[in-house]
Amino acid sequence: MTAQLIPPRSGVAFRLDEGQTLTVTDIEGVQVADLLAYNSVDVREVISSGRTVDYAETIRLTVGSILYSNRSRPMLSIIEDTVGIHDFLLTPCSEATFRHFYPDQPVHRGCFGNLADALAPYGIEPDMIPIAFNVFMNVPVGIDGRIRVEPR
């Protein structure tokens, strides 16, 4: 098994073959990992928040949950989960996100820019980046439908 440390505010892309296991570990306890999956044969097939949430009938994905593609095919399965809180509602943060929410703060490329750079060598353009499965991100939904981002 190969371990790869992904520094904060960066991204990495790699091929994961069918049957392989990916383990995501948050060493410092405060990071979110934006996880995407594409079909290596046809990158137009990509992980889908809408299909996954629809088929799971929940936004709380954990052990036993399957992450589906935009073509309704299983892409990833959660086989272990020691945290239990993840998000599949929010898009990867971007320069536009920071300008929208924090107009008086310095702007950085965010997870979207990190993903775009990491995925470019695989022929994946920025417009092909969907909502990511945000591992370790806590986004509670209130009874009024409003969302918040909170520490887990």
N, C-alpha and C positions, 0 to 999 in steps of 0.2 A: 504494500500500500504506500502511495506517495502522499506526503503531507505538503501543503503549500500554504504559507502564511501570506495573507492579503493585507497589506498595510491599510490603515484608515484612509478614506478618501481616494481609493483606487479601485480597480476592478481587474478581473481576470476571466478569460474564457478558455474552455477546454472541451474535449470530446469525452462524453460519458457513454460507454457502450451498454446495451441492454444487459441487465443482470448485475451491473456494477453498483456499488453502494457509495454514496456521497455522504460524508459526515461534515456538518457545519458546526463549528465550535466558536463561541464568543469568548475569547481569552480574557478580555478586560471586563466583561459583564455589562457593557453599555453600548455596544455596536448593533446595528441592524445590517443584515445581509440581504441585498436585493437579488433574488434568484430568478433566473429565466431559463427556459429550455426551448430549444429549436430542434426540429427534425434535421439531422445532418444531410439527408438525401434531398430534402426540399425545405429550405428555411422559411417558406411561406407558412408552414405548419409550426405553430408556436403555442406555448403554454397559454391557457385562457382562464382568466379570473371568472368571467361570466359562465362558461361551461362548468367549471369546477364547482362554483358556489351553487349553481342551479342543480347539478347532479347530487351534490352532497347534502343539499337542503339546509345548509348552515354556513355561516361565515367563520365559524370556529373550527379550523382544520387542525387535526392532530393525528395520532397513531391510527392507522387504518384508512386515513383519507387518501384519495387518489387525486392527483393534479392532472386535469385533462387538457387536451389541445383544442384549438379552434375547430378542429375536425372531429371532435368528440372521441378522440382516442386517448387512452391512458398514456401519460408521459413519465410521471414520477409517482411513487407511493411513499407515504410517511410510515416508516417501520419502527422508529423510536423517536420519542419527544420528551426531553427532560424539562422543557420550559412550558409548553402548552399554550403559549400566546404568540400568534403570528397574524399578519395582515395580508389580505388579498383584495383590498379595496382601493388603496391609494397608489397613484402613479409614482414612478421614481422622481425624486426631487430634481430640479433643474435650475439653470440660471433664471428662467422665467418664474419658477416657484419662489425663489428668493426675492426677486423684484416685486412679486405680488404681495407676499406676506411680510417682507422686511425691507421696504423701500429705502430706509435710512441706513441699512447695513451693507457691508461689502458683499458683493455677489461672487459666488463660485459655481463651478459647473455641476456640482452635486452628483448624485448617483447616476442620473441620466447621462451626463457627460462621461463618467467612468465606464458605464456600460457601452456607450457608443464607441469609445476608443477600443475597448476590449473585443467587441464583436465585429468591428470593421474588417479585420483580416478574414472573416468567415463569410463576407459578402452581405452582412446585415447592416442596413442603413438606418439612420436615426428614426425615420418614420416607421420602421418595422419593430420598434421597441414597444411592447404592450405594458400593461400593469404587471409589475413584478410580484412574485410571492415574497413578501417582506418578512424574512425569518427573524424572529425575536422582537417584532414591532407590535406594540400594544395600542390598538385603535378601538376603544370602546364606542359603542353606538348607544346614545341615550334613547329613552322612550319617545322623545320628540323627533328622533331621526338624526339629530346632530352628532357629528363625530368629533373626537378629540384624539390627540396623540399624547400618551402618557408613558412614564417609565413603567417597565414591566415588573 
